[in-house]
Amino acid sequence: MASLKTAAQKHIDELMKNGMSREDAAMQAAKTVLASTTAYPGVQSEDFIAAALAESSKIDFEAPTPQPAPTAPPKKKRTVADRLDEAVAARKQPELFPKGAEKGALTSIDTIAAKVAERKEIEKMDRIIGEMVQMKLSLSDVAPWDDDLRVIPNDWARSAVFTVRNKGVKRRAYDNELVYHYNKEVEIHYTGIELRADDDELVWQQILEYAKHSVIGVHVYFTLYQLLTDVGWPINGFYYKRALACINRLKATSFQISSPRHSRIKGLSLVKEFEIVPDANKRSICQIELSTHLVVLFANDHYSKVIWDRYRALSPTARRLFDWIVTHKAPYPLKLETFRLICGSESTRAKKWAEQTREACKELEAANLVQKAYVEKEAVHCVR
């Protein structure tokens, strides 16, 4: 410490010889010590400070203290929520999209925003269905129809969910395959055994009839005898087995549906649960539970009604033609090839398919379901 004091005093004396007052010389020496310890924090040895004092004459203490160059504030790390908010904002404000992006081209922001919107729609749909269950509403409350009628969702009527393939051809097994739909904006992916208009469609429509007055999501009960009678099938062992096979196929279904009308439905089964249970008289009773999400297919009047006794008597091709017709107030011409795709038919001969469609038109006229139906210029025409 003595050497530091000696060095400081020597430095002050030299400053005073140059005409500086003792007070100013002492102040400059102090500044030198401060500057050295500030510029080199942690290095405060007496020898170091003495050397700094010796060099103090080279320091202009009157000069303004240099300010460090301004640095940009650290960027705030964006969270997932921030990114999603940006995505939604970009959807609402197209000008926020990256410049140069092609019109109509999906950007990463657009994709994220679409997923956010879809998720919100799914949550909204689940919430509404939950409220309907709590209110103990029935399918008939959502889509009322008289007892002499049956119903079919419009998306089912305009798609190849129920096919008209030849009875002698083994049913296909689908593995998340895209089912043809007339509206390209509607996508239906199906996993399960092929469903046919000849039997599965009728059985499902009759099950909906049994369930229409029950609270959504609760069990409904009926006998196979009752089902065969209502569908119009003979009462014998063959048709008992056929009805059971239909119900089991309907239970083993899984549909993934994407539509602008209701966003996305995942894992929908046409029959959620099914088993045979005995009643008090030891008779076999069918116990069935339908998925609560089925109501979405019928919501907002997106379904059509058919006169049951006439409808069930139609051939599969005629029934599928009427499915499409009944969803339009004024049906416009339907190309034969489009109708073939709606039917899920594997017919490869255009002439044969045209003749089969003409026969279906005659059936509809004979059943008084349409005023007029005919094939002309490779299209089906109809007047309801």
N, C-alpha and C positions, 0 to 999 in steps of 0.2 A: 504494500500500500504506500510505503514511503517513496518508492520510485515513481508511482503514479502522481503523488502530490508534487514531487520534485519536477517531473516532466510538465505538469500543468502550470506550475509556477514559472518555469523557464519559458513556456509558451506565452504566458500572460505578459511577462517582461518584454519579450520580443515584440509583441503587439503594441505595447505601450511606447517602445522605442520608435515605432513607426507612426507615433502620434495619436494612438488610440487611448482613451481614458481607461483607468483601471476597471471601472464598472463595465464598459463595453468589452474590454479584453476578457474579463471574467465571464461575461455572458456568452461570448463567442466560444470560449473554451468549453463551457457547459453544453452548448449546442453541438460541439464536436463530439463530446462524449455521448450525447443523446443520439446523434446521427449514427455513430458507430455501433451502438448497442441495438438500434432499431434496424439498421441494414443487415446486421449479422446477429440475430437473436440467439442467445445461448452462448455467445463467444464474448465473454466479459473479463478476460484476464488483464492484469495490470499492464503487461507488456503490449498487448494489442491496443489498448486504449491510449497508451503513451505514444505509440506509433501513429494513431489516428490524430492525436493532438499535434504531432509534429507536421502532419499533412494538412492541418486545418486552414492554413492560409490559402490553400487551393480551392476551398469550398466557399461558394457564394451563398451565404445564409440569407441574403436579402432577396434572392431569386424566388419566384413563386414555386411552391411545392409542386413537383410534377404529378399530374393525376394519371392513374392507370387507364389504359384504353378501355372504353366502355365495352362490356361483354354482354352478349344477348342473354336474356334470362333463360334459365334452363327450361327446356321444353317439358310441358306436362305430359306425363305418360297417359295415353288414351286407354280407357278401360273398354271392356266389351260393350258395356252400356252406351258409352260415348259413340262407339262405331255403329251400333244399332240405331241410335238417334240420328246420326248422320245419314244412315241408309234411308230412314223414313223421310227425312227432310229432302233428300235427293229425289225420292219418288214424287214428292209433292211439288218440287221445284226443278223442272228439267234443266234449267240453266246451270245447275250445280254439277251436271254430269261432265266428265272430262271432255275437253275440246277435241274435236276430231273424231269422236266416237260416231260410228255409223248409225244412221237413224234406224231404230228398231233393234239394234244389236244389244245384247245383254252385257252389262258391265258387272264387275264384282259387287258394286254397291247395289245395283238393281237386283241381283240374285239374293243378297242378304235381306234387302227390303221385302222381297217377295216371300222369303221364308218367315220373316217377322210377321207380315200380314197374315200369312197362312196359319201360323201358330196362334195368333190372336183370334182368328176365325174358329179354329178348332176349340180353343178354350171357351169362346162364346157359345158355340154349339153344345159343348158338354154342360155348360152352366144352365142353358135353357132346358136341355133334356132332364137334368137333375131337378129343376124347378117343376117340370111337368110331372115327374114321378112323385115329388112331394105333394103336388096338388091332386094326385090320384086321377090324372087324366087318362083317357083311353084312346086307342087309335081312331075310333069313331069321332072323338072330339076334335081330332086334327083333320080327318078326312071322312066325313059322314057319307054313308051310302045305304040305300034301302036293302031289305033282305033278299029281294029278287035280283039284285045286282051283285057283281063282283068287281074288284078293282085291280089295276095294274099301274105301277109307277111309269111315267112317261119315258124315263131313261131305260127301263127294261123293255118297253114296247118298241123303242127305236134302236134296239141293239140286238146282238146275237147271243144274249144270255141263254135263251131257250132256242134250241136248234130243231130242224126238221129232217135230220139225216135218216137214212133208211133204217128200219127196225132191225134188219138182218146184219147191220154193221155194228161192230163192238163200239161201245162208248169210249171216247177219248179221255185221257187223263191230262188235265191242264196243270201247269206249274208256273203260276204267276204270269200267265200269258195275257196279252192285250186282246180284249174282245171287241169285235167291230161295233162301232156306234155311228149312227148317221151324222151326229154333230161332232166334228173333229175336236171341239174344245172340251168334250167329255171323254175321259179315259177310264175304262173299267178293266182292271187286271183281275184275273180269276185263277184260283187254285182249287182243284177238286175234280170230281168226275163230271163228264158232260151232262148237262141238263137239257131235256127235250120237251118240246111243246106238247107232244103226244100224251105225256102223263105228269111229269114234274111240274109243269106250269099250272095245270089244273089242281093238283094236290096242294100246291103252295097257296093258290088263290082261295081255296076252300079253308085252309088253315087260318088265313087272314080273317075270313068270315067268322070262324069260331072265336078268334081273339079280339074282334073289333070292339066289344063292349067291356072287355076286361082292362084293369089298370095296366098301363104300359110296364112291361118287365116282370109280370107275375105269371104263374103257370095257368095254362088252359087245359081242359080235359075233354076228350071225346072218345067214342069207340070206333074201331075199324069198320064195324057194320054201318055206323052212321056216316063215316067218310065215304065208303063205297056207294051208299045210297045217294049222297049229295053230289058226288062226282058223276053219277050215272053209270057206274060199272056193275057188272053182274056180281052176285053174292056167292062166291065160291073160293076154294083154296088158292087157285091161281091168282086171283085179284087181291086176296088178302096179302099174299107175298109181294105182289106188285106194289101195293100201297105202302107196305113197310119199307120196301127198297127205295121208294121215292122219298119217304121221310128221312131215311138214313143218308141218302145223297144230299138232301137239302141241309141236313145237319153238318155234313162234312164240307161245306162250302166256305170259302174265304175270299171276300171281294175287297179290293183296294180301289176306291172311287175318287176321282178328282174332277170337280165340276165348278165352273164360275158361280153356280148358284149356291153351293154349300161348301166350297173349299174341298177338303179331303176327309174321306172316311176310310179308316184302316181296319182290316180284319173283320169285316162284316159277314156274319153267317146268316143265311135265310131262316134257319132254325138253330137257335143257340143251344138248347138242351132238349133231349128227348129220351124217354124211357117208358116201358110198359109197367104199369102198377095195377095191383088187384083192388077192386072196390069192396064194399061191405058184402056184396053178393058173390064175391070171388070171381067176378068178370074181369077180363083184361081191359084196362083203360089206358089210352095214350095220354101221357102227361108231357106237355110241350111248353117251353119258354122261348119267347121271341126276343131278339135283341132290342134294347131301347132305341138304338140308333136307326132302326127301320123307319121310325116316324119321319126322319129327314128326307127319305125318298118320296114321301107323300106331302110334305109341307108346302105351303103356298099354292095349294091346288095343282100341284105338279103330278097329277095322276088322272087316269081316265076310268070310266065306268062301262061295264058291258052287261047286257041282258043275259043272265046266267044260263037259262034253259036252252037258248039258241046258240050261245057262244060255245058251250061245252060240247055241243053236237057237231061242231065243225071239224073238218080234217085239219091236221097240224099246219099245212101251208095256208089254208084259208084263215085259220085263227091268227097266224102271224101277220097276214096281210091286214086283217081287221085291227090287230094291235096297233099297226102303224097308222091306219086310216083314222081310228077313233081318237088319236091324239091331235088331230087337226080339224078345225071347224070347217075349213074349205080345203080339202086335200089337193095339192098340186101334183102334176104327173111325176111318178116315181120310176126311175130307170130300172129296167129288169135286172141289170147287173147289181144295182144297189139293193134291190129287194132280195136278190139271192144272198148277198152278204149279210143282210139283216136276219135272214133265215138260217145262216150258217150252213147253207147247202153246199155240197161238194159236186153238184151237177156240172158236168163239163160240156154238155151239148146245149147251146143257146136255144135251138129250136125246141128241144124237149122241155127246157125250163119255161119257155114262153107258153107252151101248151099246158103245162102244169099250172101256171099262173092264171091262164084263161079259165081253167076248171075251178080254181079258187074264187075267181070273180063271179062265176055262175052260182057257186054255193052261197056267197054273200047276198046275191040278189034273191035267191030262192028263200033264204032265211029272213028276208025283209030287214036286213041289217044296213043295207045301202039302197039308194034309189037306182043307181046304175054303176057298173064297174066293167071295164074292158081293157084289152091290150091293144095298143096302136103305136106304131113307130118306135118299137123297142122300149115302151114305157107303159106303166099301169095308170089308167085314168079312173077317177071315181067321183061320183056325185052322191053326197050323203043324203 
